[in-house]
Amino acid sequence: MSYRDVVSRRVLVWAAVCLVALIPAAPGMAVAPAVAGPLQSGAMLTRNLSLREALPPHALAAGYSVMYAAVGAGYAATGSLAGALLPLTAPSTAVLAGVGLTLLLTAVGWWGEIRAGRSARSAGAGAGTTGAAGQLGAAVGAEGAPVGGGGDAQRGL
C-alpha cells in the first residue's frame, strides 16, 4: 500500500464532509456523516496497514504513536480554523475551509512521501534494495507483507 491509497480514501471522506456543508436539508445532512464514517474507517485501516508495511516490527509502536499524534494535530488545526471562521462566515464556509486545510496538509504529506521515496531509492540503488524501509527491513529481518503474507510481528494471530 502506498500513501496514494491512503489519499484516495481520504478524498472520499472529504467529499462526504463537504456534502454536510453543501446540503441544506436535514435528511441530506444526516446521510453525509453516515457515508463518511465507513469511508473514514477504511482510510484508517489503509493508513495503519501502510505504516505496518513500511516499518520493521521493533519500530511499530513508535510509528503508530507518531502517526496518531500527527492525526490529532491535523484534527486540531482544521477544527481550530473552522472554529475561528465561524464568527466571520457561514458555518458551511467554515467547514469547507477546514476541509481545504486538510487537503493541503495531505498534499504536503504526499509530496514528502514522494520525495522520501526518491531519496531512499537513490541511496539504496547501489545496495540493491528499494527504499529505506527495504534497507532497514533487510537489516533487522522485517516480517513482510501484513496481509496475504501471513506475517505477524507480535505472533498474536
N, C-alpha and C positions, 0 to 999 in steps of 0.2 A: 504494500500500500504506500501511496505517496501523499505528500501534502496536497497534491491536486485532488485526490479523492476526498480528503477532508474538506477542502474548499468547496468542491461541487456540492457536498451535502449541506454545508453551511449556507450556501447561496439559497437553497430551497427553504431553509429555516428563515432566512431574512425575508424571502418573498412572502412567506406566511405572516411574518410580523408586520410587514408593510401593509398587508391586507387589513390588519386591525386598524391601522391609521387611515386607510383609504375607504373602507366600507362604512357608510353612515348608519346602517340599520343594526340593531342589537343582535338579530339572529346571525348575520354575517360575521359580526364581531365575535360571536361565540364559536363559530366554526373555525375561524383562523387559528386561534390558540390550540384547538383540538387537533388541527393538522400539524401545527408547528411542534407540538410535544413529541409525537413519534419520530418526526424528522430530526429533532434535536437528539433524541435517544440514539438514532443511527449515526449521527455525526459524532457523538461522544464515543461510541463503540469503535468507529473508524479511527478516531484520534488515538484512543488507547492502544489499539492493535498496531497502529503505525509506530507508536513510541516503543512498544514491546519488540517490534521487528528491528528497530534501529539500535537499541541499546543492549549491551551484554547483561546477563542476569544480575550481576552484582551491582549494577547501576540503576536498576528499575525503580527502586524505592525513591531514590533522589530524583530521578527523571519524572516520576509521577508527581512528586511534591512540587517541583518547579513548574510543571505543566499546569497543575491546578492553581498554583499561585498566580500564574500568568492569566489564566481564565478569570479568576476572581478580580484581578486588576482591570481586565478588559470590561467585565460587567460593571465595576465601579466607575470606570471612565465614561462608558456610554450612559449609564444611569445618571451620573452627575451632570453630564452635558444635557440630557433630556430634562432633568430637574431644573437646571439653570435657565433653560429656554422656556419653561412653562409660563413664567410671568410675562414673557415678552412676545410669545407666539401662541398659535393654536396648539392644542395637545397633539394633533396629527403631525404637525410640523416638527414638534419636539421629538416624537417617536421616530420620524423619518431621519432626523439629524443623528439620533443615536444609531440607527441602522447604517447610516452613511459613515459614521466614525468606525463602526465595527468592520465595515467593508474595507475601509482604509487600513486599519490595523491588520486585517487578514492579508491584504495585498502586500504590506510591508513584510509580514512573516513569510509569505510565499516567496517574495523576492529574496529574502535572506536564506531560505531553504535552497533556492536555486543556486545562489552564489556559493553557499557552503558545499553543495554537491559538486559544483565545478571545481572548487579549490581542492576538495578532498580527492576527486578523481585525478586531477593533475598531480597531486602529491603522491598518490598511490599508483600512478601509471608505471613507474619503474619497478615497483614491488610486485606487480601482477595482481593487485586487488582492485576492487571497485569501491571507492569511498572510504570515509573514516570509520563508518560502522563495520565495514568489511575488514579493515585493518585491525581494529580493536577486537572484533569478534573472533578473528583468526588467532589473535594473541591470547585470548582468555578462554576460547572454546565456547562461544555463544551457542545457545540452544537451537537456533534455526528458526524456521517459519512457525509463528504461533498458531496458525490454523492450517490444517491439512498436513502439517509435518509431524504433528503429534508431540512436539516438544513442550515441556512444562518446567520452567525454571525452579519452581518450588516442589516439584514432584507431587503435587496435591491432586492431580487429576488422574 
